[in-house]
Amino acid sequence: MSQVHYRHMDGGLYRFVAHAMSADTDREVVIYEHLWPFEPGLWVRDRKEFEARFSPVSTETVEAAQRGDREAAQAMVNAAKAARRALKAG
């Protein structure tokens, strides 16, 4: 994983921080930072799960998104998340 920025399947944008090992599971995890459209914050996810849910994007894509309407972007991410969860629930 050499990319720096990623888009979650629901649309949020993130920055890769580091790989690490979980002390609880002894599995490799990814540390990443949420950038847009919600408040910044650090997250940790199993590497395989990260690779299944995130796609690389360019720095330019992130910068362009951050110049957009935050509330509209939040609504789009929330709608995508709700639709994905509804499909999963069956």
Summary of the structure (lengths in Angstrom):
residues: 90
radius of gyration: 13.8
end to end distance: 32.9
largest distance: 40.3
contacts: 234
relative contact order: 0.21
helix: 39%
strand: 36%
